[in-house]
Amino acid sequence: MKIKLCGLMRPCDIEAVNELQPDYIGFVFAKKSRRYVSPEKAEKLKAMLAPGIQAVGVFVNEEPAQIVSLLEAGTIDVAQLHGQESETEIRRLRELTDHPLIQAFRIDTEQDVERANASTADYVLLDSGAGGTGTVFDWDLLQAIRRPYFLAGGLDTENLGTVKAKLNPYGIDVSSGIETDGYKDKEKMTAFVAAARKEDTL
């Protein structure tokens, strides 16, 4: 399983992931989020990031031009669309950039899963709610998923075994599960990555 640690905001967060070497890290560009980072701050954090770790920018109903500018500047490597973006907007982004796109879906019903199946984004991310809430949705709904996906929502060291055995997603995405008092906790980050890698070797 690919590992994505999302919502990084501080230089010490980058230092931690450089040691842990997840596949992806996430910067949140949604201004209403408590994990919001400005493009300028993200640029400085990305400059510290070890080669080989891909930076994902998380956007909520952002203008395509703003997304593309951060991709083309190298501030991020992948764009994650976490709002109500339509297929028309995804096609527009495709015309403007070759960088990978992840589209996030809140999974409450089987219809939500079908919408994810139909997305033309490179990857889909399946979550519970608006993201970063730390709650698990009904994983039984994922029996109908027909494509590789990132799983998010309430993941922790305790349920990764079930995730691997029952779902085996392409990737796992964690944010609040590796925080203490609203900030990334290196010990929790280390434990989560170790647990995920242990499951992959079983």
N, C-alpha and C positions, 0 to 999 in steps of 0.2 A: 504493500500500500504506500502510495506517495503521501508525504507528510507536509501539511501547510499550517504554519503558525501565524495567525492573523492578528492585526491590530497593534503592530509594533509602533512605539512612539518615541523611544529614548535611545541614546547611544549605547547604554548598557544592555538594552534589548538586542541590539545588533551584535554586540560582543558575545552575548550568550548564544545566538543562533550560529555565529561563525564557528563556535566550538561544537555545536550540536549537529550542524549540517543537515537541516531539513531540506526537502526538495523545493519548497516554496515558502515565502513569507508574504504578509499582506500589510499594505498601507491603506488606511481608510480615508477617503477624500470626501465623505459625506459630512457636511458641516454640522448636522444635528447630532452626530455621534460623539460620545464622550471620548472616543478613540481617534477623533479627527486629527490629521496632520496636514499642514499646508504643503503645497507643491515645493516650496523652497526648503522646508524642513525635510521632506521626503528625499529631495535631491541630495542633501547632506548625508542622510542616513544611508541612502543607496551607495554613495561613494565609499562608505565604510564596509559594505557587504562583501563577503568573500565570493570570489568567482564560483560559478556553478550553482548558486542558490538563486532561483528566479524570484523577482519581486512582482507581486500582483497588486494592482491598484483597484480598490473597491469603490464603485461609483453608484449613486442613486439618482437616476433620471438626469444625468449630466449631459451637457452639450457635446456632441461627437467631436467637435474641434478641440475642446479642452482635453478629452481623453486621448485623442491622437497626438496632441502636442506633448503630453507626458510620455507616451510610448516612443515617439520619434526622438525625443531628447534623451532617452535612455534612463529616465527616472524610474520607469517601470518596464517590465518585460511582457506582462500579460494584463488584460483588462477584465475585471469582473463586474458584471452588470447586476446590481442588486435592487433595482427599482421595478418599474412597470414597462421596461423597454420592449418595443414591438419588434417583429421580424423586419419591418421596414427600417428601423434604426440599426439593427444588426447588419443588414445589407449595406446601409450607408457607411458604417464603420469598415466593412469589408472593402468598400471602394477606396477608403482612405488609408488603410493600413493592412499589412500582412501579419501583424502580431496576433497571437492566439487570443480568443475571447471565451470567457466563462460566463454563462448565464445562470443566475441563482433563481430557484423556485421554492416558495413556501409550500410544503406538502401537508395538506389537510384531507384531501380526497383523492380517489383514483383519477379523477379528471386532471388534477394537478400533475400527476405522474405522466399522463398522456401529453400534457403540454410540454413537459420536459423532454419526452421522447421525440416530439416534433421540432424542437428547437434546432436551428441551424448553427448555433454557436459550436465552437470546437469541443467544449466540455460543458456539462451542467453541474451545478452544485445544489444539493437538496438539503433544505434547512427547515427549522420550525420557527415560523414567525419572521421578524424583521432582521434577524441575524444578531449574534452576540448576546442572545438571551440565556444561553446555557440550559435550554430545555430540550428534551427528546421528543420527537414525534413518533407516530405509529409506524414502526419499521415494516410491519406486515404489508403496508401499502406498496412497498418496493418490489414485491413479487412481479409487478407489471413493468418494471423498468427494463428497457432493452438496449441500453447503451452504457458505456463507462461513465462513472459519476464520482464527484466528491461528496462525501457525507459530512454534514455539519449538524450542530445542535446537541448540546449536552454530552459531548464525548469526554471521557476521562479514563484514567488508568484502569478503573474497575470494569468498564464495559467494552474495552477494546477487544477482548477475547470473543465476546458475543458478536461484535461487529465483523470480525474476521471470519468466524465460523458460519454465521448466518447470512451475511451480506457480501463480504469480500469486495468492497468498493475499490474503484481505481485509486481514490485518495481520501484522506481524512483531514478535516479542517477544524481547528480548535482556536478559541479566543478566550472566552471567560473562564474556561476550564483550566487555564494555566495562569490565572491571575490571583493576587491577594490584594484586597482593598482597592481594586480597580487598576492595578498595575501588574505588568508581567512579572512573574515570580520565577527566577532561574531554576530553583529546585523543582518546581512543578513542571516547568518546561523540560528539564532533564528527565524527570520521571516519565512524562508522557511519551517523549521520543524513545526512551528505552523500552517502554511497554509496547509501543507500536512495532519497533524492530524485533522484539522478542516474538510477537505474534507472527511476524513474517518468516521467522526461522523454524516455527513449529510444524 
